[in-house]
Amino acid sequence: MNNATSFLLYDRPALASSAGQAWPGLRVERYQLEAMAMPAHAHDQHVLIIHQGSQPVRSSRQNGSRTEEELFRAGDAGLYPAGEYGATAWHGPADIIQLHLNPQALEHRVSQQGSKFILRDRFRFEDGLLTQLGRQLLMAAGSRHALGLLYVESLTNALCYQLLEHHATQQRRPAPGRTLSGPILARIEAYLEDTMEQVVTVEALAELANLSVFHFTRCFRHTTGQSPYQYVLGWKIRRAQHLLRAGELPVAAVGEVLGFASPAHFAAAFKRATGHTPRDFQRR
């Protein structure tokens, strides 16, 4: 698990960006990338990627012991809600538009009382309207439109409504200040046990509680005093201690069983939490 946001993993600056224009709740950028691999990472923004290269590019993503692989052609998109993701690779040059959408900004656009939305994680899909809106927003980032910010807001609204209408699930909204019940916490514990070798996303945990990511995170912190990321990391460290005491697995295998990106990542996280390396802990 890594707190770095995805766009910081690129080894080059954006060719174009709206960062200097301070668009509320949205940033759009364009990157041209060579074949590359990214380690496991996390981001606190919803990310929409639109491929626009003339040549198809193959992309793969690690999800625990399973590897997803897709061929992206011009116009294809990927939707990655805020959360944690496994190692990802592009196996060829990629020309992409990348949009970062603030989760709270998306929620504010939901006008219906008593309802909420959870974006779906979609590795590759096709949506012509989203592709067109992404391209228009990128053009707006590099030019002055007669309507200025009003034009950008209209495009952003259309983008958000398309995401909510076709790429999200609608659920009931919880009462303010609600805490998570014992059965829900038990369901989360059972899920962590069953999927300990996989990357755990906030979206998956929120679905277990039948809540949006925004409300789940707030209720979870109110119930446990920790963010979901801190809780899951603590759970994995405690399970690692148990496995190391048992001594049935090599240190590197313990990190792999618990879904850490690499032995080095596991060792660093374990030492931050306990003050000892996994090997030293096992010797003790």
C-alpha positions, -999 to +999 in steps of 0.1 A: +000+000+000+013+034-009+000+069-002+014+084-034-011+096-058-010+080-092+000+110-113+031+115-091+044+081-103+050+094-138+086+103-145+077+133-166+056+164-164+022+168-180+022+182-216-009+202-206-026+209-173-055+229-158-036+230-124-028+267-128-065+276-135-078+263-102-109+246-116-132+237-086-131+200-079-114+190-112-080+189-128-073+177-163-039+168-177-023+152-208+006+128-207+027+110-234+043+080-218+067+053-228+061+017-218+063+017-180+054-001-148+039+016-117+041-001-082+011-005-060-003+029-053-033+049-039-050+081-047-076+102-029-092+115-061-114+097-086-093+093-117-107+090-153-081+081-180-089+085-217-066+069-243-061+089-275-030+074-291-032+062-327-017+028-318-034+004-294-016-002-261-018-032-238-022-025-201-022-049-171-031-045-135-024-067-105-053-075-082-040-098-055-030-130-072-051-122-103-038-101-132-062-081-154-051-073-189-068-052-216-060-036-250-067+001-250-076+018-283-081+055-290-113+066-272-112+038-246-114+049-210-105+036-175-123+047-143-105+043-110-124+056-079-104+069-050-086+041-032-057+016-035-046-002-066-021-030-074+009-027-096+000-014-131+019-015-164+016-001-199+033-023-224+038+004-251+037+041-257+005+058-243-010+092-250-036+098-223-060+125-210-061+121-172-089+138-152-088+140-113-122+145-098-126+154-061-150+129-045-167+156-024-172+177-055-190+148-071-212+142-041-222+179-040-237+176-075-261+149-064-294+168-059-316+139-048-321+138-010-319+104+006-297+089-021-260+085-028-237+071-055-207+048-056-185+049-087-176+016-102-140+005-108-138-001-145-104-011-159-113-005-195-147+006-211-161+026-239-182+058-234-182+082-264-196+111-244-171+109-216-143+107-242-156+138-259-161+157-226-125+149-216-111+162-249-131+194-246-119+200-210-083+194-221-088+220-249-103+244-224-073+240-202-050+254-229-072+282-242-095+311-232-131+304-239-156+332-242-177+319-214-146+313-191-153+293-160-190+289-168-180+268-199-157+246-178-185+242-151-210+231-178-186+205-191-177+193-156-214+190-147-221+170-178-191+148-170-203+142-134-239+134-144-227+109-171-205+092-145-234+090-120-260+079-145-240+052-163-210+043-141-222+044-105-246+025-082-272+044-063-278+036-026-295+050+005-278+079+023-271+073+060-281+097+088-255+122+099-231+110+126-240+074+120-216+047+133-210+013+118-228-016+135-211-047+150-223-069+121-209-046+095-175-045+113-176-083+116-184-084+078-153-062+072-131-084+094-143-115+075-137-098+041-101-089+052-096-125+062-109-139+029-090-115+007-058-109+027-036-115-004-054-088-024-052-050-026-080-037-004-100-007-018-121+017+002-149+011-024-150-026-016-153-019+021-179+007+015-200-017-005-199-042+025-215-014+046-239-003+018-225+032+019-208+056-004-171+060+000-175+095+015-200+084+041-183+051+048-150+069+055-167+093+079-187+066+097-156+044+099-135+070+114-163+079+138-166+043+149-129+032+150-110+064+154-089+055+123-092+059+085-099+027+065-063+028+052-048+030+088-072+002+100-064-022+071-027-016+074-029-022+112-049-054+106-023-066+081+006-059+105-011-078+133-017-107+110+019-105+099+030-107+135+009-138+140+023-155+109+059-146+118+054-160+153+041-193+138+073-195+117+057-216+090+064-191+062+095-173+050+095-135+057+091-127+020+061-151+017+044-134+047+044-101+029+031-117-003+003-136+015-008-102+030-009-084-004+021-061+000+036-049-032+071-062-025+092-076+003+108-042+007+074-025+010+064-051+036+096-047+056+093-008+056+056-009+067+063-035+094+092-015+108+072+017+109+045+000+128+065-021+152+100-007+154+115-039+141+121-055+107+100-087+101+132-108+103+142-093+136+107-098+150+107-134+139+141-140+157+127-124+189 
